[in-house]
Every structure is written in C-alpha cells, then in structure tokens.
C-alpha cells in the first residue's frame, strides 16, 4: 500500500520491469488477445479511450464493467471499474528505461469504506496486480502462460 496522491486517499501500487519495448508492454494490456493470456479470460473489446468494456474471469465466475477514461499509446491506460461494488480508478503507466526495457506501474485509487475494509481491499489489489504483472512478464519475456491469475485463489477440491 502506498499513498501516491493524498487528494485521492490511499493507493494500491504494484510495479514490474518488462524486458520488452514500451509499445509491446502497452499492447499486452490494451489488446484482449494478449491480455487474456495472463489476466482476465474474456473482454468485450480492446482498450481505447471512451470504451465501455466487460472483463470476465471465468475461473472465478466473476466479471466487471470497465470504463476506459484515457489511453496514450505506449504510455498510459486509465480506467474506472466497480470491483466490490465501489468505483475506483486504475492507472497503468509504461515508462521506457531503454529501447528494450519498460517499467510498468499500476496504481489504483478511490478506495472507500472503513479502515479494515480499505486495508483488506488494498491488500487484495496489490497482490492481484503483482500476480498479473508477474504473469505478464513470464508471457512477454519467455512465452510462458503461468496461469497465475486463475490459480491465485483455486477452488477447493
């Protein structure tokens, strides 16, 4: 948990270095044909500014409605969603370190509720995005689909 902007309250933050160009890392998040290989299982469309999307995680029987607020090709994706029935904003930034290395940062803000609820939500969010970024890294750098997101909370046998 990290407070990135006091005006927006506490922020969940996860980051990972991707040994791929910024355009490729960006495409991995923006193109559902790639994203569905490491994060959600289905999307109603690509991430473009103004899009209203539905993302599904079939393993968990869950879905979320997403409103894409801003897209800056190769640099930024910002969207709002209503995980747990409370709207928050997620910002994903792609910062080139070299032509072949990109630093990807995910920040989620807008958490509401009691301290206990907020801390639990922040913990889940940081863990979820850290898992997602690790799975993205494995796919982009090694061509491996880890299934880390669907296996994060396996169903009991």
Secondary structure, 3 states (H helix, E strand, C coil): CECCCHHHCCEEEEEEEECCCHHHHHHHHHCHHHHCCCCCCEECCCCCCCCEEEEEEHHHCEEEEEEEEEEECCCEEEEEECHHHCCEEEEEEEEEEECCEEEEEEEEECCCCCHHHHHHHHHHHHHHHHHHHHHHHHHHHHCCCCCHHHHHCCCCC
